[in-house]
């Protein structure tokens, strides 16, 4: 292979890598949007039904301090979800969010198996589904790990904060 062709391939390869890294910084944004919104939606649903309903569910599951756990869960879902959505403090907020997911897996979803979609019947009223398994919880956990390990990507509060610290003169 002549030298010119080698240089051309190297240049194309370099261009592709540079372009890939620019595009890749947008990947975490999709994860932030779905995880952040998902958590906030679950927290809001608990509030909308009345926190007492969630307290009763936790009591039925035999959880200790159901009042405290209900509010802790709601706050983690709302504020943790908002932080992820905005790309703020993800390694920190991921810890209580992961705890909420692990408790949900162990106390609610594990007995239902892996799949989160269990079609039980189709009637004139529509599809009837059974209790969800732990699949969705694992997906949320994987997204949190990816965001905490790989960074929040573009348009993130953490990026703005770190850029502000870099430009500040001491």
PASEBA-1860 file (N, C-alpha, C; in nm, 3 decimals):
! residues 170
1> XXXXXXXX> 0.085/-0.116/0.000/0.000/0.000/0.000/0.091/0.123/0.000 ~ 0.062/0.217/-0.085/0.151/0.333/-0.091/0.127/0.426/0.028 ~ 0.224/0.511/0.053/0.225/0.599/0.170/0.108/0.697/0.171 ~ 0.071/0.747/0.054/-0.040/0.843/0.045/-0.172/0.779/0.092 ~ -0.195/0.656/0.052/-0.316/0.585/0.091/-0.318/0.562/0.242 ~ -0.203/0.525/0.300/-0.196/0.506/0.445/-0.230/0.635/0.519 ~ -0.174/0.747/0.471/-0.202/0.876/0.534/-0.349/0.912/0.522 ~ -0.408/0.882/0.407/-0.549/0.913/0.386/-0.637/0.832/0.481
9> XXXXXXXX> -0.607/0.704/0.498/-0.684/0.621/0.591/-0.669/0.669/0.733 ~ -0.547/0.706/0.770/-0.524/0.757/0.903/-0.605/0.885/0.925 ~ -0.609/0.970/0.827/-0.683/1.095/0.838/-0.833/1.068/0.849 ~ -0.886/0.978/0.767/-1.028/0.943/0.776/-1.060/0.880/0.911 ~ -0.972/0.794/0.957/-0.991/0.731/1.087/-0.991/0.836/1.198 ~ -0.900/0.929/1.190/-0.893/1.035/1.290/-1.019/1.121/1.287 ~ -1.066/1.152/1.167/-1.188/1.231/1.154/-1.308/1.157/1.214 ~ -1.317/1.028/1.186/-1.429/0.949/1.239/-1.424/0.944/1.391
17> XXXXXXXX> -1.306/0.928/1.447/-1.293/0.923/1.592/-1.331/1.057/1.655 ~ -1.285/1.166/1.596/-1.318/1.299/1.648/-1.467/1.323/1.639 ~ -1.526/1.287/1.529/-1.671/1.306/1.511/-1.747/1.218/1.609 ~ -1.699/1.095/1.629/-1.765/1.003/1.722/-1.764/1.060/1.864 ~ -1.652/1.117/1.908/-1.646/1.169/2.044/-1.739/1.288/2.062 ~ -1.758/1.369/1.959/-1.852/1.481/1.967/-1.996/1.431/1.979 ~ -2.027/1.329/1.903/-2.163/1.272/1.908/-2.184/1.195/2.038 ~ -2.081/1.125/2.083/-2.093/1.040/2.201/-2.128/1.119/2.326
25> XXXXXXXX> -2.092/1.245/2.334/-2.124/1.322/2.454/-2.273/1.348/2.469 ~ -2.350/1.321/2.363/-2.495/1.338/2.369/-2.567/1.212/2.414 ~ -2.500/1.097/2.412/-2.562/0.971/2.453/-2.617/0.973/2.594 ~ -2.540/1.021/2.692/-2.593/1.023/2.829/-2.716/1.110/2.847 ~ -2.737/1.205/2.759/-2.854/1.292/2.772/-2.982/1.209/2.762 ~ -2.985/1.114/2.671/-3.103/1.027/2.658/-3.126/0.948/2.786 ~ -3.019/0.897/2.846/-3.032/0.824/2.972/-3.083/0.916/3.083 ~ -3.028/1.036/3.089/-3.071/1.131/3.192/-3.218/1.165/3.179
33> XXXXXXXX> -3.264/1.184/3.056/-3.404/1.221/3.035/-3.499/1.112/3.082 ~ -3.473/0.988/3.044/-3.565/0.881/3.079/-3.556/0.844/3.227 ~ -3.435/0.837/3.282/-3.420/0.800/3.423/-3.473/0.913/3.512 ~ -3.434/1.036/3.481/-3.479/1.148/3.563/-3.630/1.162/3.561 ~ -3.686/1.161/3.440/-3.832/1.174/3.429/-3.902/1.055/3.493 ~ -3.850/0.934/3.473/-3.912/0.814/3.530/-3.919/0.820/3.681 ~ -3.809/0.857/3.744/-3.809/0.868/3.889/-3.906/0.976/3.936 ~ -3.902/1.091/3.871/-3.991/1.199/3.911/-4.138/1.160/3.895
41> XXXXXXXX> -4.168/1.090/3.788/-4.306/1.044/3.764/-4.352/0.951/3.876 ~ -4.265/0.859/3.919/-4.302/0.767/4.027/-4.320/0.841/4.159 ~ -4.234/0.937/4.186/-4.249/1.017/4.308/-4.377/1.099/4.306 ~ -4.405/1.161/4.192/-4.525/1.242/4.178/-4.651/1.156/4.193 ~ -4.649/1.036/4.136/-4.765/0.946/4.146/-4.794/0.911/4.292 ~ -4.689/0.890/4.371/-4.708/0.860/4.513/-4.770/0.980/4.585 ~ -4.726/1.099/4.550/-4.783/1.219/4.611/-4.928/1.240/4.567 ~ -4.954/1.221/4.438/-5.087/1.245/4.382/-5.192/1.151/4.443
49> XXXXXXXX> -5.152/1.030/4.473/-5.245/0.934/4.537/-5.257/0.959/4.686 ~ -5.171/1.040/4.737/-5.165/1.065/4.881/-5.057/0.978/4.942 ~ -4.967/1.039/5.015/-4.855/0.964/5.072/-4.904/0.854/5.165 ~ -5.024/0.872/5.223/-5.078/0.770/5.314/-5.097/0.636/5.241 ~ -5.133/0.642/5.115/-5.150/0.517/5.037/-5.019/0.442/5.028 ~ -4.911/0.514/5.006/-4.781/0.449/4.997/-4.737/0.399/5.135 ~ -4.771/0.473/5.240/-4.740/0.427/5.375/-4.810/0.293/5.401 ~ -4.936/0.280/5.359/-5.010/0.155/5.379/-4.947/0.040/5.301
57> XXXXXXXX> -4.897/0.068/5.181/-4.829/-0.035/5.102/-4.704/-0.082/5.175 ~ -4.625/0.013/5.227/-4.503/-0.023/5.299/-4.535/-0.102/5.426 ~ -4.644/-0.066/5.494/-4.687/-0.142/5.613/-4.723/-0.285/5.574 ~ -4.796/-0.300/5.463/-4.836/-0.434/5.418/-4.714/-0.519/5.381 ~ -4.608/-0.454/5.335/-4.485/-0.526/5.301/-4.401/-0.558/5.424 ~ -4.442/-0.505/5.540/-4.369/-0.530/5.663/-4.244/-0.445/5.679 ~ -4.240/-0.332/5.610/-4.123/-0.244/5.618/-4.123/-0.169/5.751 ~ -4.006/-0.153/5.813/-4.000/-0.075/5.936/-4.015/0.075/5.906
65> XXXXXXXX> -4.066/0.149/6.001/-4.082/0.295/5.988/-4.144/0.335/5.855 ~ -4.264/0.286/5.826/-4.323/0.311/5.694/-4.346/0.458/5.662 ~ -4.379/0.539/5.764/-4.399/0.682/5.739/-4.269/0.748/5.692 ~ -4.162/0.720/5.763/-4.031/0.775/5.727/-3.984/0.725/5.591 ~ -3.998/0.594/5.568/-3.955/0.537/5.440/-4.037/0.589/5.323 ~ -4.167/0.611/5.346/-4.251/0.662/5.238/-4.202/0.799/5.195 ~ -4.182/0.889/5.292/-4.137/1.024/5.255/-3.995/1.023/5.201 ~ -3.909/0.939/5.257/-3.772/0.931/5.205/-3.774/0.885/5.059
73> XXXXXXXX> -3.855/0.786/5.029/-3.865/0.736/4.892/-3.918/0.843/4.797 ~ -4.024/0.910/4.839/-4.084/1.015/4.754/-3.982/1.125/4.727 ~ -3.911/1.168/4.830/-3.813/1.275/4.813/-3.696/1.231/4.725 ~ -3.650/1.108/4.744/-3.542/1.055/4.660/-3.587/1.051/4.514 ~ -3.710/1.005/4.492/-3.760/0.996/4.355/-3.776/1.134/4.291 ~ -3.830/1.229/4.365/-3.851/1.363/4.309/-3.720/1.439/4.291 ~ -3.642/1.451/4.398/-3.520/1.532/4.391/-3.406/1.460/4.321 ~ -3.395/1.329/4.343/-3.294/1.252/4.270/-3.323/1.251/4.122
81> XXXXXXXX> -3.451/1.233/4.087/-3.491/1.236/3.946/-3.460/1.370/3.882 ~ -3.490/1.478/3.954/-3.462/1.613/3.901/-3.311/1.633/3.883 ~ -3.233/1.587/3.978/-3.087/1.601/3.968/-3.033/1.525/3.847 ~ -3.081/1.403/3.826/-3.037/1.324/3.710/-3.081/1.394/3.581 ~ -3.204/1.438/3.578/-3.256/1.506/3.460/-3.168/1.626/3.423 ~ -3.125/1.700/3.523/-3.043/1.818/3.500/-2.894/1.788/3.489 ~ -2.855/1.664/3.519/-2.713/1.628/3.514/-2.635/1.686/3.629 ~ -2.693/1.684/3.748/-2.631/1.743/3.865/-2.604/1.638/3.973
89> XXXXXXXX> -2.480/1.628/4.016/-2.441/1.544/4.129/-2.481/1.397/4.112 ~ -2.474/1.345/3.991/-2.523/1.210/3.963/-2.454/1.103/4.046 ~ -2.321/1.105/4.064/-2.260/1.000/4.147/-2.314/0.999/4.290 ~ -2.351/1.115/4.341/-2.402/1.123/4.478/-2.548/1.080/4.485 ~ -2.633/1.137/4.399/-2.776/1.105/4.405/-2.805/0.963/4.359 ~ -2.713/0.902/4.287/-2.734/0.764/4.241/-2.738/0.665/4.356 ~ -2.672/0.697/4.466/-2.666/0.603/4.579/-2.804/0.582/4.642 ~ -2.873/0.688/4.686/-3.007/0.662/4.741/-3.106/0.614/4.635
97> XXXXXXXX> -3.088/0.656/4.510/-3.177/0.609/4.404/-3.159/0.459/4.382 ~ -3.034/0.414/4.385/-3.007/0.270/4.371/-3.064/0.194/4.490 ~ -3.056/0.253/4.609/-3.113/0.188/4.728/-3.264/0.169/4.713 ~ -3.333/0.270/4.662/-3.478/0.260/4.639/-3.507/0.146/4.541 ~ -3.429/0.139/4.435/-3.449/0.033/4.335/-3.422/-0.106/4.393 ~ -3.315/-0.119/4.470/-3.283/-0.250/4.528/-3.390/-0.295/4.628 ~ -3.441/-0.203/4.707/-3.550/-0.238/4.800/-3.674/-0.280/4.721 ~ -3.704/-0.208/4.614/-3.821/-0.245/4.531/-3.803/-0.383/4.470
105> XXXXXXXX> -3.683/-0.413/4.424/-3.657/-0.546/4.367/-3.679/-0.653/4.473 ~ -3.618/-0.636/4.590/-3.620/-0.740/4.693/-3.756/-0.756/4.760 ~ -3.832/-0.648/4.773/-3.959/-0.657/4.848/-4.082/-0.674/4.759 ~ -4.074/-0.630/4.632/-4.193/-0.632/4.548/-4.174/-0.716/4.422 ~ -4.070/-0.690/4.346/-4.060/-0.744/4.210/-3.994/-0.881/4.197 ~ -3.905/-0.917/4.287/-3.832/-1.043/4.275/-3.923/-1.166/4.265 ~ -4.028/-1.176/4.346/-4.116/-1.292/4.336/-4.188/-1.302/4.201 ~ -4.194/-1.190/4.127/-4.265/-1.189/3.999/-4.177/-1.226/3.881
113> XXXXXXXX> -4.051/-1.260/3.906/-3.961/-1.299/3.799/-3.899/-1.179/3.729 ~ -3.832/-1.205/3.619/-3.755/-1.102/3.550/-3.841/-1.005/3.469 ~ -3.928/-1.057/3.385/-3.999/-0.975/3.287/-4.091/-0.871/3.351 ~ -4.087/-0.750/3.297/-4.176/-0.647/3.348/-4.309/-0.644/3.275 ~ -4.323/-0.725/3.171/-4.450/-0.732/3.099/-4.498/-0.877/3.101 ~ -4.612/-0.899/3.166/-4.668/-1.033/3.176/-4.811/-1.031/3.124 ~ -4.827/-1.060/2.997/-4.960/-1.063/2.937/-5.034/-1.185/2.991 ~ -5.144/-1.161/3.059/-5.220/-1.270/3.117/-5.343/-1.305/3.034
121> XXXXXXXX> -5.404/-1.204/2.974/-5.524/-1.230/2.894/-5.553/-1.110/2.806 ~ -5.629/-1.136/2.701/-5.681/-1.028/2.618/-5.832/-1.044/2.618 ~ -5.899/-0.942/2.667/-6.045/-0.946/2.678/-6.103/-0.833/2.593 ~ -6.234/-0.823/2.593/-6.300/-0.715/2.520/-6.257/-0.579/2.574 ~ -6.219/-0.574/2.703/-6.174/-0.449/2.765/-6.029/-0.417/2.728 ~ -5.959/-0.512/2.671/-5.819/-0.490/2.633/-5.726/-0.590/2.698 ~ -5.597/-0.564/2.688/-5.496/-0.654/2.743/-5.496/-0.645/2.896 ~ -5.480/-0.760/2.960/-5.471/-0.768/3.105/-5.331/-0.816/3.140
129> XXXXXXXX> -5.263/-0.738/3.225/-5.125/-0.769/3.260/-5.112/-0.809/3.406 ~ -5.014/-0.894/3.434/-4.984/-0.935/3.570/-4.883/-0.841/3.634 ~ -4.841/-0.877/3.754/-4.745/-0.795/3.830/-4.609/-0.792/3.759 ~ -4.546/-0.676/3.754/-4.417/-0.665/3.686/-4.303/-0.727/3.766 ~ -4.205/-0.778/3.693/-4.084/-0.831/3.754/-3.981/-0.721/3.773 ~ -3.856/-0.762/3.790/-3.750/-0.667/3.825/-3.671/-0.614/3.706 ~ -3.712/-0.645/3.585/-3.642/-0.602/3.464/-3.621/-0.450/3.458 ~ -3.727/-0.375/3.476/-3.718/-0.229/3.465/-3.628/-0.171/3.574
137> XXXXXXXX> -3.635/-0.227/3.694/-3.547/-0.181/3.801/-3.400/-0.201/3.764 ~ -3.371/-0.316/3.704/-3.232/-0.341/3.660/-3.189/-0.244/3.551 ~ -3.280/-0.211/3.461/-3.247/-0.113/3.356/-3.216/0.023/3.418 ~ -3.298/0.066/3.513/-3.271/0.192/3.583/-3.135/0.187/3.653 ~ -3.106/0.077/3.722/-2.977/0.062/3.789/-2.861/0.071/3.690 ~ -2.874/0.003/3.576/-2.769/0.006/3.475/-2.747/0.148/3.422 ~ -2.855/0.220/3.402/-2.844/0.359/3.355/-2.775/0.447/3.459 ~ -2.810/0.429/3.586/-2.746/0.507/3.692/-2.596/0.478/3.698
145> XXXXXXXX> -2.560/0.350/3.686/-2.418/0.313/3.686/-2.347/0.376/3.567 ~ -2.408/0.369/3.450/-2.347/0.427/3.330/-2.329/0.578/3.345 ~ -2.427/0.646/3.399/-2.418/0.791/3.417/-2.315/0.828/3.524 ~ -2.312/0.753/3.634/-2.217/0.782/3.740/-2.074/0.754/3.695 ~ -2.055/0.648/3.618/-1.920/0.611/3.574/-1.874/0.691/3.452 ~ -1.965/0.717/3.360/-1.927/0.781/3.234/-1.951/0.930/3.226 ~ -2.020/0.985/3.323/-2.047/1.128/3.322/-2.182/1.160/3.263 ~ -2.229/1.281/3.289/-2.365/1.319/3.252/-2.383/1.362/3.107
153> XXXXXXXX> -2.273/1.380/3.033/-2.284/1.420/2.894/-2.310/1.569/2.878 ~ -2.364/1.603/2.762/-2.387/1.743/2.726/-2.501/1.804/2.807 ~ -2.503/1.935/2.811/-2.610/2.013/2.876/-2.634/1.968/3.019 ~ -2.529/1.950/3.095/-2.541/1.905/3.233/-2.493/2.014/3.329 ~ -2.561/2.024/3.441/-2.521/2.119/3.545/-2.377/2.089/3.590 ~ -2.345/1.961/3.606/-2.209/1.925/3.648/-2.104/1.978/3.552 ~ -2.133/1.975/3.422/-2.040/2.029/3.323/-2.024/2.179/3.338 ~ -2.134/2.247/3.363/-2.127/2.392/3.383/-2.048/2.426/3.509
161> XXXXXXXX> -2.071/2.350/3.616/-1.999/2.374/3.740/-1.849/2.349/3.725 ~ -1.814/2.238/3.658/-1.671/2.208/3.642/-1.604/2.308/3.549 ~ -1.673/2.355/3.447/-1.615/2.457/3.358/-1.597/2.588/3.433 ~ -1.689/2.622/3.520/-1.679/2.744/3.599/-1.561/2.738/3.694 ~ -1.537/2.620/3.751/-1.423/2.604/3.843/-1.291/2.610/3.768 ~ -1.288/2.559/3.646/-1.164/2.561/3.568/-1.123/2.703/3.528 ~ -1.222/2.787/3.501/-1.190/2.920/3.451/-1.166/3.019/3.565 ~ -1.203/2.983/3.686/-1.185/3.073/3.799/-1.038/3.081/3.836
169> XX> -0.988/3.200/3.857/-0.848/3.221/3.895/-0.836/3.228/4.047 ~ -0.739/3.158/4.101/-0.716/3.161/4.246/-0.583/3.224/4.275
END
